[in-house]
Amino acid sequence: MPMHDIWFESWSGILLADVPSLLAFDWTAAFTAIAGILVGGVAGAVALKVIAGSVIRAARQEAETLRSAAHSDAESTRQKAELDAERAAKDRKAEVDREAAEARAEIKTAQDRISKREDTLDEKLDRFASRESAMDKRQSKVQKREDEIVAQAEAVAVRDADITARLSEVADLSQEDAKVQLLERVGHESEEEAAAVKRGIIEAAESDAKRQSREITIMAIQRFAAEHVAESTVRSVKIPSDDLKGRIIGREGRNIRAIERATGADVLVDDTPGVISVSCFDPIRRAIAGESLARLVADGRVHPSRVEEIVANVKSDMEEQISEKGNEAVMEAKMRGLHPKIVEAMGKLHFRTSFGQNVLRHSMEVAYLSQVIADQLGLDGSVARRCGFLHDIGKAMDHEMEGGHPAIGMEFAKRFGETREEVLNAIGGHHGDIPSTSPYTPIVMAADAVSGARPGARRESMELYIQRLKQLEDIAYDSGSVREVYAIQAGREVRVIVDSGRVNDDEAFIIADKIARKVEDEMTFPGEIKVTVLRETRAEATAR
């Protein structure tokens, strides 16, 4: 109810209740009271308005607080939802990665199984090929034996006919003529028997020698069981059978490409039986490639991953061998104060040859010869030895740097701490490329010439080589009943093809022995020369 209505009702009640008394009432005081009441009502209204405003403001503040709290709750809910979504995404990604890893592992396992099956199939194919080759060899031996039996039967028939003819002739011969023919025949038969006996003795001796050599070799291996033996220079690798050539090449050439890529050398697989050739200008890479091939052949497992593993092991072993050879040479030559790079370069010279002469051994010889000459001349022998030892160091990197080996050798030695002017001049001037500034340079030049000129130090010239081969073939041609002669293996072997109709097995052995004796008497050669006499009968026919 409004405030003025309340006031009106109150005053109306009062007036109606006591009308008589109003007449005697003090109206001045009454008006004053009324005025006070009015002023108090106005003040109350104002107070009520102020209180209502405060309540409204409080309500508005509470509403604003509620709205802020709702906004904060919504923001927290949104952030929590985003975090939950991000966590779920990460969990899903981890699950997908795990599933992908499991799939890759399954694929790798399947690939490994396929690779093992391929290797198993290759091994089975190799075994089948070996069996087929053995069957072919056995069949060839049987056919050869049949041919020999037929030839022997024919020879017996010819001999019977010859004896019959001779008996008919003897009837008309004198006693002296018959005696001469009889002695000739007995001498010829005795020579054949002696050849057969000699051949048997030689074969028995060779068999016993092979047995003893095996025993000695086995004993040496047992006493010195090294893991491997690295070759000084490698140009070819022997294989036990030509079946391995296909394995070395691999499917679509993947294995041979892996070998060439890993070693930097060219692998040549041709029709040469029992040999795979390695071609490379760098002697270190050539040695690594040859040793890697030898280990792969011995291991039998040839695939790209195995090739990379073997080549890595060989490279590590080669670095150790280079360091070992360099340190051994330095200790043997009693060199002091050499930089490790110079020692490594000297180790590389072990794998370098010049005219067939090992450069490291040549450097050692020049060092010793230079010291002896310097001592005889009253000079410092240790300086001369140092000059001779380092004079060919440029040959360790002459294919990697421009210029001749004296110049690059002098620059290399100077860069790695060699300060003696005598040594640098000897390295750069031992071939006359620069003027000599010390007496040690001509000493090194003389020692270098002496080391290269000694008998057996270097290979012979091409003219002498061809002359020796021609002389060897001429000696074989002069032996009679010889159809063709071939000098092979750089003159280490001569193969002689004889007429099978005129020469039997025992006579072939006699011819081989005669050629060998004649070569010993008329020729001078290092090592030994093998003489092989081939006798065969070929029957040909043409079907039309």
Residue pairs with C-beta under 8 A, 6 or more apart in sequence:
3 41
3 44
3 45
7 37
7 41
15 22
115 303
119 301
119 303
122 247
126 243
126 247
129 243
130 241
130 243
133 241
133 243
147 537
151 537
155 504
166 181
170 178
170 181
173 181
191 510
192 504
192 506
192 507
192 510
193 506
195 506
195 507
195 509
195 510
195 513
196 506
196 509
198 509
198 513
199 506
199 509
228 291
228 295
228 317
230 287
230 291
230 317
230 318
230 321
231 287
231 290
231 291
231 294
232 287
232 350
232 351
232 358
233 283
233 286
233 287
233 351
233 353
234 278
234 286
234 287
234 289
234 290
234 291
235 277
235 278
235 286
235 290
236 275
236 276
236 277
236 278
236 290
237 275
237 276
237 277
237 278
237 290
237 293
237 294
237 297
238 274
238 275
239 245
239 248
239 274
239 275
239 276
239 297
240 274
240 297
241 274
242 273
242 274
244 297
245 269
245 276
247 255
247 302
248 255
248 256
248 259
248 267
248 269
248 276
248 293
248 296
248 297
248 302
249 255
249 256
249 269
250 256
250 257
250 258
250 302
250 303
250 304
254 304
255 302
255 303
255 304
255 307
256 267
256 269
258 304
258 307
258 308
259 267
259 289
259 292
259 293
259 296
259 307
259 311
260 266
260 267
262 292
262 307
262 308
262 311
263 280
263 285
263 288
263 289
263 292
263 311
264 280
264 282
264 285
264 289
265 278
265 279
265 280
265 282
265 285
265 286
265 288
265 289
266 278
266 279
266 280
267 276
267 277
267 278
267 279
267 289
267 293
268 276
268 277
268 278
268 279
269 276
269 277
270 277
276 293
278 286
278 289
278 290
278 293
279 286
280 286
280 289
281 399
282 399
283 351
283 352
283 353
284 318
284 322
284 348
284 351
287 318
287 351
288 311
288 314
288 315
288 318
291 314
291 317
291 318
292 307
292 310
292 311
292 314
295 310
295 313
295 314
296 302
296 306
296 307
296 310
299 306
299 310
321 347
321 350
322 344
322 347
322 348
322 350
322 351
323 343
323 344
323 347
324 347
325 346
325 347
325 350
325 360
326 343
326 344
326 345
326 346
326 347
326 348
326 350
327 343
327 347
329 346
329 347
329 350
329 360
329 363
329 364
329 389
330 338
330 343
330 346
332 364
333 364
333 367
333 385
333 389
334 382
334 385
335 385
335 386
335 389
337 417
339 416
339 417
339 418
341 416
342 390
342 393
342 412
342 413
342 416
342 417
342 418
345 393
345 396
345 397
345 412
346 360
346 363
346 389
346 390
346 393
346 396
347 360
348 396
348 397
349 358
349 359
349 360
349 363
349 392
349 393
349 395
349 396
350 358
350 359
350 360
352 358
352 359
352 360
352 395
352 396
353 359
354 362
354 392
354 395
354 458
355 452
355 458
355 459
356 458
356 459
357 451
357 452
357 457
357 458
359 392
359 395
362 392
362 451
362 452
362 457
363 388
363 389
363 390
363 391
363 392
363 393
364 389
365 447
365 451
366 388
366 389
366 391
366 392
366 444
366 447
366 448
366 451
367 385
367 386
367 388
367 389
368 385
368 388
369 388
369 446
369 447
369 450
369 451
370 384
370 385
370 387
370 388
370 440
370 443
370 444
370 447
371 381
371 382
371 384
371 385
371 388
372 381
373 384
373 443
373 446
373 447
374 380
374 381
374 383
374 384
374 385
374 440
374 443
375 381
377 439
377 443
379 439
379 440
379 443
383 420
383 422
383 423
383 440
384 440
384 443
384 444
386 420
386 423
387 422
387 423
387 426
387 427
387 440
387 441
387 443
387 444
388 426
388 443
388 444
388 447
388 448
390 409
390 413
390 418
390 423
390 426
390 427
391 409
391 426
391 427
391 430
391 444
391 448
392 405
392 409
393 409
393 412
393 413
393 427
394 404
394 405
394 406
394 407
394 408
394 409
394 410
394 412
394 427
395 405
395 409
397 408
397 412
398 404
398 405
398 408
401 408
402 408
404 431
404 433
406 427
406 428
406 429
406 430
406 431
406 433
406 434
407 428
407 433
409 427
409 428
410 424
410 427
410 428
413 423
413 424
413 427
414 424
418 424
421 437
421 438
422 438
422 440
422 441
423 440
425 434
425 436
425 437
425 438
425 440
425 441
426 438
426 440
426 441
426 444
428 434
429 435
429 436
429 437
429 441
430 441
430 444
430 445
430 448
431 445
432 445
436 442
451 457
452 458
456 526
459 465
460 468
465 490
465 491
468 491
468 523
468 525
469 487
469 491
471 522
471 523
472 487
472 491
472 494
472 519
472 523
472 529
473 485
473 486
473 487
473 494
475 515
475 518
475 519
475 522
475 523
476 482
476 485
476 494
476 496
476 515
476 531
477 485
478 518
479 496
479 511
479 514
479 515
479 518
480 511
481 498
481 499
481 502
481 503
481 507
481 511
482 496
482 497
482 498
482 499
482 511
483 497
483 498
483 499
484 496
484 497
485 494
485 495
485 496
485 497
486 494
486 495
486 497
487 493
487 494
488 494
488 495
491 525
491 529
492 527
492 528
492 529
492 530
493 529
493 530
493 531
493 532
494 515
494 519
494 529
494 530
494 531
494 532
495 532
495 534
496 511
496 512
496 515
496 531
496 532
496 533
496 534
497 534
497 535
498 508
498 511
498 533
498 534
498 535
500 535
500 536
500 537
501 537
503 511
503 535
504 535
505 535
508 533
508 535
509 533
511 533
512 531
512 532
512 533
515 531
515 533
516 529
516 531
519 525
519 529
519 531
523 529
